[in-house]
């Protein structure tokens, strides 16, 4: 039995949902310093929903067949002006990873761990934490002064320790360089759901697979191909598709 592929745009902390329109999506996520980015193209958007999007700015994008899964969360960076013309598409550019550019000025008068400073920096950036390794490498600081932009202080603390920090769906991930994957809940990539791996010009490996809305950079997947197998950490993903003809594709980069 064929299942309907559904897409929905929601405004957090409200009852606003846009789910009955034709939508194209193009999502790029990475584990670098660049913002994750999504381009959503929506047809026949009502004046009311257009106003709601322009007024609230924060949106969530969901996808799935039965249960809708969060595929992207961020802040609207640009939205085209809505013309009162039938079938006119509205293009929405959304950025994930924007944070408060406020300065912090905190003196730690006693001995403080790097883990505590990391948490305080993330809080000052206005972000929550979606993932933090249980055993992070640590350094102790005495009379440390955290002065300046918290994202800069965060990088100064984490980089020497090899800790990976990246923002996915508007939440920070803090990952130890020694983190071990959860082997019981891994996405599997093989010949039944993916194309054969290919090597890019920069030496990275790419796999074209079915659309996986829940997959994020720094997640682990189980690759089962001749010549490229084993558990690998995702560096970046590129997902695209729509809800009126092509459910979607995810290109996974390692």
C-alpha positions in Angstrom: 0.0 0.0 0.0 1.4 3.4 -1.0 1.9 5.9 1.8 1.6 9.6 1.5 4.8 11.6 2.1 4.0 14.6 4.2 5.8 17.8 4.9 4.9 20.5 7.5 6.1 23.9 8.6 5.4 24.7 12.2 6.0 27.8 14.3 7.5 26.8 17.7 5.3 27.4 20.8 2.2 28.2 18.7 -0.5 26.2 17.0 0.5 27.5 13.6 1.1 24.7 11.0 1.4 24.7 7.2 0.9 21.2 6.0 -1.6 21.2 3.1 0.5 22.9 0.4 3.1 21.8 -2.2 6.5 22.3 -0.7 10.0 21.8 -2.1 13.0 21.5 0.3 16.7 21.7 0.0 18.7 21.2 3.3 22.4 21.4 3.9 23.9 20.5 7.3 27.5 20.2 8.4 29.6 19.9 11.5 31.7 22.9 10.8 31.4 26.5 11.9 29.0 27.4 9.0 25.3 27.7 9.6 23.1 24.9 8.5 20.8 26.1 5.7 17.4 25.2 4.3 15.5 26.6 1.3 11.8 25.9 1.4 9.7 26.8 -1.6 6.0 26.9 -0.8 3.1 27.3 -3.3 -0.2 29.0 -2.6 0.7 30.3 0.8 -2.2 32.2 2.4 -1.8 35.8 3.4 -2.4 34.8 7.1 0.3 32.1 7.1 2.7 34.4 5.2 2.2 37.0 7.9 2.6 34.4 10.7 6.0 33.3 9.2 7.2 36.9 8.8 6.1 37.8 12.3 7.5 34.8 14.2 10.7 34.1 12.2 11.5 30.9 14.0 10.3 27.8 12.2 10.5 24.0 12.3 10.3 21.8 9.3 8.9 18.3 9.6 8.8 15.3 7.2 7.6 11.7 7.2 5.1 9.1 6.1 3.1 8.4 9.2 4.9 10.2 12.1 6.4 13.5 11.2 10.0 13.9 12.1 11.9 17.1 12.7 14.2 17.7 9.8 15.3 21.3 10.3 14.9 24.1 12.8 16.1 27.6 12.5 15.4 31.3 11.9 14.1 32.8 8.7 16.9 34.8 7.1 15.1 35.8 4.0 11.6 35.3 2.6 10.4 36.6 -0.8 7.6 39.1 -0.9 4.2 37.4 -1.5 2.5 38.4 -4.7 -1.2 38.1 -5.0 -0.9 35.8 -8.0 -2.2 32.2 -8.1 0.5 29.5 -7.9 3.2 32.1 -7.0 5.8 30.4 -4.9 7.2 31.9 -1.7 10.9 31.1 -1.1 12.0 30.9 2.5 15.7 30.8 3.5 16.2 29.4 7.0 19.5 29.3 9.0 20.2 27.0 11.8 23.0 27.8 14.2 22.3 31.5 14.9 23.0 32.5 18.4 23.2 35.5 20.6 26.1 37.8 19.8 26.3 39.1 23.4 29.4 39.3 25.4 29.9 37.5 28.7 32.0 38.7 31.7 32.3 35.9 34.2 35.0 35.5 36.8 35.5 31.9 38.2 37.1 32.7 41.5 37.6 29.1 42.5 39.0 26.1 40.5 36.6 25.4 37.7 36.4 22.6 35.1 36.4 23.2 31.4 33.1 21.3 31.2 31.4 23.9 33.5 32.8 26.8 31.4 31.5 25.1 28.2 28.0 24.8 29.7 28.1 28.5 30.7 29.2 29.6 27.3 26.4 27.7 25.6 23.9 29.2 28.0 25.2 32.7 27.3 24.7 32.0 23.6 21.0 31.3 24.2 21.2 27.7 23.2 20.2 24.4 24.8 22.3 21.2 24.7 20.9 18.3 22.7 23.9 16.0 23.1 26.8 16.0 25.5 29.2 13.1 25.8 29.3 11.5 29.2 33.1 11.5 29.4 34.5 14.7 28.1 38.3 15.4 28.3 38.7 18.1 31.0 41.1 20.8 32.1 40.9 22.6 35.4 41.2 26.4 35.6 41.9 28.6 38.6 40.7 32.2 38.6 39.6 31.9 35.0 38.1 35.0 33.4 35.5 34.4 30.7 35.4 37.8 29.0 34.3 38.4 25.4 32.0 36.6 23.0 31.0 33.2 24.4 31.4 31.4 21.0 35.0 32.5 20.9 35.6 31.4 24.5 33.9 28.1 23.8 36.2 27.5 20.8 39.3 28.4 22.9 38.3 25.9 25.6 37.2 23.0 23.4 39.7 23.1 20.5 42.8 22.1 22.6 40.8 19.2 24.1 39.6 17.9 20.7 36.0 18.4 21.7 33.6 18.8 18.8 30.9 21.5 19.1 28.2 21.9 16.5 24.7 23.3 16.3 22.0 21.0 14.9 18.3 22.0 14.9 19.1 25.1 17.1 20.7 22.9 19.8 24.3 22.5 20.7 26.1 19.1 20.5 29.2 18.7 22.6 31.1 15.5 21.6 34.2 13.9 23.0 36.9 12.9 20.5 36.7 9.4 22.2 33.0 9.0 22.0 31.8 5.5 21.0 28.7 5.0 18.8 25.5 3.5 20.0 25.7 0.3 17.9 22.1 -0.8 18.7 20.4 2.2 17.1 22.4 2.9 13.9 21.0 3.9 10.6 22.1 1.3 8.0 23.3 2.3 4.5 23.5 -0.6 2.0 22.4 -1.5 -1.5 18.8 -1.7 -0.6 18.4 2.0 0.3 21.5 3.7 -1.2 23.6 4.0 -4.3 27.2 2.8 -4.2 29.7 5.1 -2.4 31.7 7.6 -4.6 34.8 9.6 -3.8 34.7 13.4 -4.1 37.6 15.6 -5.4 38.6 16.4 -1.8 38.8 12.7 -0.9 35.6 12.5 1.1 33.1 9.7 0.6 29.6 10.4 -0.5 26.5 8.1 -0.5 23.2 8.9 -2.2 20.5 7.4 0.0 16.8 7.7 0.7 15.6 10.7 2.5 16.5 10.5 6.2 15.0 13.5 8.0 16.4 12.6 11.5 20.0 12.1 10.4 22.4 14.9 11.5 26.1 15.5 11.2 28.1 13.8 14.0 25.6 10.9 13.9 27.0 7.4 13.2 25.8 5.1 10.5 26.6 1.5 9.6 27.9 1.3 6.0 27.6 -2.1 4.3 29.2 -1.8 0.9 32.1 -3.6 -0.8 35.1 -1.4 -0.3 33.5 0.9 2.3 32.0 -0.8 5.3 31.8 -0.3 9.1 30.6 2.3 11.4 31.3 5.9 10.3 30.6 9.4 11.6 28.7 11.7 9.3 30.4 15.0 8.4 27.7 16.6 6.3 24.3 15.9 4.7 22.4 17.4 1.7 18.7 16.5 1.5 16.3 17.6 -1.1 12.8 16.7 -2.5 9.2 17.6 -2.3 5.8 16.2 -1.3 4.1 16.1 -4.7 6.3 13.8 -6.8 9.7 12.9 -5.2 9.8 12.1 -1.6 13.5 13.0 -1.3 17.1 12.1 -1.3 19.8 12.5 1.3 23.5 12.6 0.3 25.6 11.6 3.2 29.3 12.7 3.4 32.0 11.1 5.5 
